[in-house]
Amino acid sequence: MKKLNLYTIFALLLMTRSVAVYAQEYVPIIQEGNVWNTLDVTVGMYNTYYNNVNWFSGDTIIDDVRYAKLMGITDGDAPHLFSLLREDDGKVWERLNNQREILLYDFTANVGDTLWCGLWADEYHYNIVDSISIEHIGGVDRKMLWFGLEYGWFGIITAAEIWIEGIGSDLGLLYSGSASICGAYYRTLCFHQNDELIWQNPNYDDCTFDAVGENIGVKKVLYPNPTRGTIRIEAENIRHVAIYNNLGEIIFETETSDNTFEYNFGDKRTGLYIIKVRMFDGSEFTERIVKE
């Protein structure tokens, strides 16, 4: 199991105190404009790497309970509904396809508490809160819960999992409590809010990852973003362009054969849009566009 280095000396000092520290005001995870980039790795004879992008768009009511819709894209596929979440008093719940709920997060916990969170929670998979700290991330104080702390040589401290208030687990928004499972692993690579990078995993250099462990790099230019009108894409040998709204509905699609492409968002509603571009050599990329 991969351990993660703790992020700052400040956090290291706080963790030496065996007391809980609380943020002044709870920062919710469920907010429009929040976007997560997550690495999903299936471990086997040949590891398979998937890049997920998730965001919230609207809600639904099931059995008189209101859930936020978590939309997503996996490696450039069409956007679709990933999951349904709700949040209440510092706790986040997920509704599964079999109609049962599981607890994903409990930010009301104290040091020493045992938390049964995540899809894998059972008598062998649970989290014990080792320490709590406060970090100033994205302009606000956020409570951080640390699990599976180990103290190594030269004072280096590592953690199996970290929860960040308003962001979720460093193992992925939907993968809390997955540090001890076998056969797969997950990592939150980046978290954006309103198209601004708020947090990036210090163990990775970018928000995407490829099959050989290097950053995905399609040579491209896309501007302006955000936009109030026409956007321009420049990439070599563009073959296909598809544009989706934040509900996963396709609003535009075309085949082309050029190194540039333009699209006018002037008459579209403000909000998040997804552009998927495929080249003739089979490479592709997906970008988020904010219409102001």
C-alpha positions in Angstrom: 0.0 0.0 0.0 1.4 3.4 -1.0 1.9 5.8 1.9 1.7 9.5 1.3 4.1 12.1 2.7 2.4 14.8 4.9 2.2 18.1 3.1 3.6 20.8 5.4 5.8 21.3 8.5 2.8 23.1 10.0 0.7 20.0 9.7 3.5 17.8 11.1 3.7 20.1 14.2 -0.1 20.0 14.7 -0.2 16.2 14.6 2.2 15.9 17.5 -0.6 17.4 19.6 -3.1 14.7 20.6 -6.0 17.0 20.6 -8.7 17.8 18.0 -8.5 21.2 16.2 -11.6 22.6 14.5 -12.1 25.0 11.6 -14.2 28.0 12.3 -16.9 27.2 9.8 -17.6 23.9 8.0 -16.7 23.8 4.3 -19.2 21.6 2.4 -18.2 19.1 -0.3 -21.4 19.4 -2.3 -21.1 22.7 -4.2 -21.7 23.6 -7.8 -18.4 24.6 -9.4 -16.4 21.9 -7.5 -14.4 19.6 -9.9 -12.2 16.6 -9.0 -9.6 14.9 -11.1 -9.0 11.3 -9.9 -6.6 8.5 -10.9 -8.2 5.1 -10.9 -5.8 2.2 -11.2 -6.7 -1.5 -11.7 -3.8 -3.6 -10.5 -3.1 -6.9 -12.3 -0.6 -8.4 -14.6 -0.7 -5.1 -16.5 -1.9 -2.1 -14.5 -4.7 -0.2 -16.2 -5.0 3.6 -15.6 -8.2 5.6 -15.9 -8.6 9.4 -15.4 -11.9 10.5 -14.0 -13.3 14.0 -13.8 -16.3 14.7 -11.6 -18.5 17.6 -10.8 -22.0 18.3 -9.4 -24.9 19.3 -11.5 -28.4 19.6 -10.1 -30.2 17.3 -7.8 -33.0 14.7 -7.5 -35.4 13.6 -4.8 -35.7 9.8 -4.0 -37.9 8.6 -1.1 -38.3 12.2 0.0 -34.5 12.6 0.3 -32.7 15.2 -1.8 -29.5 14.0 -3.4 -26.9 16.0 -5.5 -26.1 14.5 -8.9 -22.3 13.8 -9.2 -21.6 13.8 -13.0 -18.4 12.4 -14.5 -16.2 11.5 -17.4 -13.8 8.6 -17.6 -10.9 9.0 -20.1 -12.8 11.3 -22.4 -16.1 9.2 -22.5 -19.4 11.0 -22.7 -20.4 12.6 -19.4 -22.8 10.5 -17.3 -24.2 10.2 -13.8 -21.6 8.8 -11.5 -23.4 8.8 -8.1 -25.8 10.5 -5.8 -24.6 12.2 -2.7 -26.1 14.2 0.2 -24.5 16.2 3.0 -25.8 16.9 6.4 -24.1 18.4 9.6 -20.5 17.5 8.5 -21.4 14.1 7.1 -21.5 13.0 3.5 -23.6 10.0 2.3 -23.7 8.1 -1.0 -26.8 6.3 -2.4 -25.8 3.1 -4.2 -27.5 1.4 -7.1 -29.0 -1.1 -4.7 -30.8 1.8 -3.0 -28.8 1.6 0.2 -26.8 4.5 1.6 -23.2 4.4 2.8 -21.4 7.0 4.9 -18.5 8.4 2.9 -17.3 11.1 5.4 -17.7 12.2 8.9 -16.0 15.5 9.6 -17.5 15.7 13.1 -15.2 12.9 14.3 -12.6 13.4 17.0 -9.1 12.0 17.5 -9.3 8.3 18.4 -12.8 7.8 16.8 -13.4 4.6 14.7 -15.1 5.5 11.4 -16.9 2.9 9.3 -16.9 4.9 6.0 -16.8 4.0 2.3 -18.0 1.1 0.2 -15.5 -1.3 1.7 -16.4 -0.6 5.4 -16.6 -3.8 7.4 -14.9 -5.5 10.3 -11.6 -5.5 8.4 -11.8 -2.1 6.8 -12.3 0.9 9.0 -10.5 4.1 9.8 -9.3 5.3 13.2 -8.7 9.1 13.4 -5.0 9.5 14.3 -4.9 13.3 14.2 -6.8 16.4 13.2 -5.2 19.6 11.9 -6.2 22.8 10.2 -4.8 23.9 6.8 -5.5 27.2 5.0 -6.4 25.9 1.5 -8.2 27.9 -1.2 -8.5 31.0 1.0 -10.4 29.2 3.9 -9.4 27.1 6.9 -10.2 23.4 6.3 -10.3 20.7 8.9 -8.1 17.7 8.0 -8.4 14.2 9.3 -5.3 11.9 9.2 -5.5 8.1 9.2 -2.8 5.4 9.4 0.0 7.5 10.5 3.5 6.0 10.6 6.7 7.5 11.9 9.8 6.6 10.0 13.5 7.5 9.9 14.6 11.2 10.1 11.3 12.2 11.5 9.4 11.5 8.3 5.7 10.9 8.9 3.4 9.2 6.4 -0.3 8.6 6.2 -2.5 6.0 4.6 -5.3 8.4 4.0 -6.1 12.1 4.5 -9.5 13.8 4.4 -9.8 17.5 3.6 -12.9 19.4 4.5 -14.7 20.6 1.4 -12.5 18.3 -0.9 -12.8 14.8 0.4 -10.2 12.0 0.6 -6.8 12.2 -1.1 -7.7 8.7 -2.4 -10.6 10.1 -4.4 -14.0 11.7 -3.6 -15.9 8.4 -3.7 -13.1 6.2 -2.4 -12.8 7.0 1.3 -11.6 4.0 3.3 -10.0 2.3 0.3 -6.4 2.5 1.5 -6.4 -1.1 2.7 -8.1 -2.8 -0.3 -6.3 -4.9 -2.8 -6.5 -5.1 -6.6 -7.0 -1.3 -7.2 -6.1 2.1 -5.9 -7.3 5.6 -6.3 -5.7 9.1 -6.0 -7.2 12.5 -6.0 -4.9 14.4 -8.4 -6.5 17.9 -8.4 -9.5 19.8 -7.0 -10.8 22.9 -8.7 -13.5 25.3 -7.6 -15.1 27.6 -10.2 -12.2 26.7 -12.6 -9.5 27.7 -10.1 -7.0 25.1 -8.9 -7.5 24.9 -5.1 -5.5 21.7 -4.2 -3.1 19.5 -6.0 -1.8 16.2 -4.8 1.9 16.8 -3.9 2.8 13.3 -5.1 1.8 14.1 -8.7 2.9 16.8 -11.1 -0.4 17.2 -13.1 -4.1 16.6 -13.0 -3.9 13.7 -15.5 -1.9 10.5 -15.7 -1.1 8.0 -18.4 -0.4 4.3 -18.5 3.3 4.5 -18.1 3.1 6.9 -15.2 3.9 10.1 -17.1 1.7 13.2 -17.5 -0.7 13.1 -20.4 0.5 15.6 -22.9 -1.4 16.4 -26.1 0.0 19.5 -27.7 -2.9 21.9 -27.7 -4.0 25.4 -27.1 -7.6 26.3 -26.1 -8.6 29.9 -25.4 -10.2 32.0 -24.0 -11.4 30.1 -20.9 -13.6 31.3 -19.2 -15.4 32.7 -22.3 -18.4 34.9 -23.1 -18.3 34.1 -26.9 -16.0 32.2 -29.3 -13.4 29.7 -28.1 -10.6 28.5 -30.3 -8.8 25.1 -30.2 -5.4 24.6 -31.8 -4.1 21.0 -32.1 -2.5 18.9 -34.8 -4.9 17.0 -37.1 -8.2 17.5 -35.3 -10.7 14.8 -36.4 -13.7 15.0 -34.1 -15.2 17.6 -31.6 -18.0 17.0 -29.2 -19.4 19.5 -26.7 -21.5 18.5 -23.6 -23.4 20.6 -21.1 -23.0 19.8 -17.3 -25.9 17.3 -17.5 -23.9 15.2 -19.9 -26.2 16.1 -22.8 -24.4 16.6 -26.1 -25.1 20.1 -27.5 -22.7 20.0 -30.5 -20.7 17.4 -32.5 -18.8 17.6 -35.7 -16.2 15.8 -37.8 -13.4 18.0 -39.2 -10.0 17.8 -40.7 -8.0 20.8 -39.6 -5.5 22.1 -37.0 -7.9 24.7 -35.6 -11.5 24.7 -34.5 -13.8 27.5 -33.2 -17.1 27.4 -31.4 -19.3 30.3 -30.3 -20.9 30.0 -26.8 -22.5 33.4 -27.1 -26.1 32.1 -26.9 -25.5 29.4 -24.3 -26.3 29.5 -20.6 -23.6 30.4 -18.2 -22.0 27.4 -16.5 -19.7 24.4 -17.1 -19.2 22.7 -20.5 -17.1 19.8 -21.5 -15.2 19.6 -24.8 -13.9 16.3 -26.1 -11.4 16.5 -29.0 -10.0 13.5 -30.9 -7.2 13.6 -33.4 -6.5 11.4 -36.5 -3.7 9.6 -34.7 -6.1 8.4 -32.0 -5.0 10.7 -29.3 -7.6 12.8 -27.6 -8.2 15.3 -24.8 -11.0 16.6 -22.7 -11.3 20.2 -21.4 -13.7 22.1 -19.2 -15.0 25.4 -20.5 -16.7 27.9 -18.3 -19.2 30.1 -20.0 -19.5 33.5 -18.2 
